[in-house]
Amino acid sequence: MAKKKPRPKSKITTRSAISHSHARRAVTKRASSPAALQYIPWHTVPLEDLNPLLQRQFVVGQEIMLARVLLKKGCVVPEHSHHNEQLTYILEGALKFWIDGKEIVVNAGETLCIPSNMPHKAEALEDTIDLDVFAPPRADWINKTDQYLRRQK
């Protein structure tokens, strides 16, 4: 009878820098080993200033990404699309989306599910905090090549 191999012990990581480092590797190739457990309080994740009205933080897993996005009233996210599926959940405030030929206002406590490759634009109707989930992770965010968000408005 063959001996069972012991299961690897879980690793807990608390630093977002490690998460972002792992994210760069995960985006370029799928990890062949099991993912490490990550516990990451938001206050340990650096707040990235994209433009005067837009900030974000994100945490990346092997095949998923969670972003906390802070938008000041009047902030416009220009029309764009991406191959990543997106779930947007509004914690505070409201975002108006232009998507699929419609205008949709998503308020605090509401969710919008955006399919892959669907062009969309958004505007903060008031100061807003939203959580965005992407699958797979956004390589352009990780690699900081998301110039459409970095323009001064």
Buried (B, 14 or more C-beta within 10 A) or exposed (E): EEEEEEEEEEEEBEEBEBBBEBBEEBBEEEEEEEBBEBEBEEEBBEEBEBBEBBBBBBBBBBEBBBBBBBBBEEBBBEEEBBEBBBBBBBEEBBBBBBBEEEEBEBEBEEEBEBEEEEEBBBBBBBBBBBBBBBBBBBBBBBEEEBEEBEEEB
